[in-house]
Amino acid sequence: LIGNTLTPYIIGQCGQYALEKYLGTSGDSSLKRDGDGGVDLEVNGKTIQIKTRRSGKYKENLVRRVTDRKKICRLDVAVIAFCQFDGEHTVFILGWLTMKQAKSVARMKRSPLKNAKHWNLVVSDDELLSISSLREELRLER
């Protein structure tokens, strides 16, 4: 049992692990001093950022576009997951969209994190594509 003091890193790892299991792939989940540059997974040449939210203070889907070092994240796909810790420890993969789609439908919002100086794209759940169609986008066999 993890409890109520989950760090963003652990929450993010839950979403990444769930997507890797769903796709049948694996990525690098190690902590890096300078971060991962916004890329959580790469599949068949497509770069993926996985954003995992939980219930509570932040209920928006925030897709990060700029790293802490002020570099643009070169991303092809954003995947949104929801991590529910209610005794079941369930992760729901809500959907995905290309970064081109995200940029056209999202609004910009300053990061809610204390001391953060970057902005995020805010994407609503209604804008997400079905996760089952992501396999086709990534050219994965069933």
N, C-alpha and C positions, 0 to 999 in steps of 0.2 A: 504494500500500500504506500503510495507516494505522499498523499496528504494535500493540504491546501497551499503549500509554499512551492509550487512548481515554478521552475525558472522558464523563461522563454525558450532557452536552448532545449530543455527536455520536451516541452510541448512541440517545438519544431521537429525534433527527432521522431516523435510519435507519428506526425503527419508524413515525414519522409519515409519512415519504415513501412507505413501502411501503403503508400504509393508504390514503393519498390516491390512489396509483396504482390500487389495487384498487377503490376506490369511484368513481374518475373525478372526484375533487374536488380542491380545493387549499385550503390554509389559510395562516395567518400563521406563519412559522417564524423570525421575527426575535427577537433577544434584547432583552428589556425589562428595565429597571433593577429594577422591582418584580415581575418574573416575569409569567406568563400567567394567574395566578389559578387554575391547575389545568386550564384549558380549552385543549386543543391544537387542536381542530377543532370547527367548528359546521356541521352539515348539516341543512337543512330544520328549523331551530329546535331541534335536539337538540344538546346540548353533549357533547363527547367528550373523555375523557382517555385518552391512549395511553401505556401503560407498556411499556417495552422493557427486557428483561433480557438478560444474556449469561451464558455459562458462567463459572464462577469462584466468587468469594467469596459473591455473593448469588444464590441460585437460587430465591428466592421471588417471587411476584407481589405487589408492594406497590402498592396503590392509595391515593394521597394524598387525604386528606379535608380537611386544613387547610393554608392557605397560610402562608408565613413570617410574615405579618402577622396570624396567628391568625384568619383569616376562613375560614368554611366554604366549600369548593369547591362551587359549584352545578353538579352534573353529572347528566346523564341516563344516560350509557353509559360503561363502561370497556372498552378494548380492550387485550389483552395480546399482545405480540410477543416473539420471541426472535431476537436478533441473533447470528449465528454468523460469526466471523472466522477461517476456517481456510484461507484461500487462495481461497475461493469468494465470500466477502463476502455471505452469504445472510441474508435476513431472513424468518423464518417468522411469519405472523400466527396465533397459537395459538387465539384465540377472543375472546369478548366476553361481557359480561353487563350488565344494567341496574344502576344504583347501588342500587336497591331490593333486587335479588337479592344484590348484593355485601354489603350491610349485614346481610342475613339469614343468610348462610352463612360470612362471614369472621370471623376473630378479629382483635383489635387487637394491634399490636406497635409499640413505639417505633422510630423511624427508625434504621437502622444507620449513618447518616452521622455522622461526627464533628461535634460541636457542634450537631447538629440537636436541636430541642426538640419536634418534632411526632410524631404517631402515624400509622400507616398501617393500612389494612385489608389483611390477608393472605388472598389467594384462591388456592386450589389449581387446578391445570390441570384436574382432574376436574370442577370446578364451571362451567367455561366452556362457552358455547354455540358451535355451529359458526359460523365466520365467514361462511359463505354466508347464514345467516339474518339477518345484520346489515343487508343491503340492504333486506329487507322492513321491519325495524324503522324504518329511516331513510326509508322510502317512496321508494326509488330505482328507476328503470327499469333493466332489464338492458341 
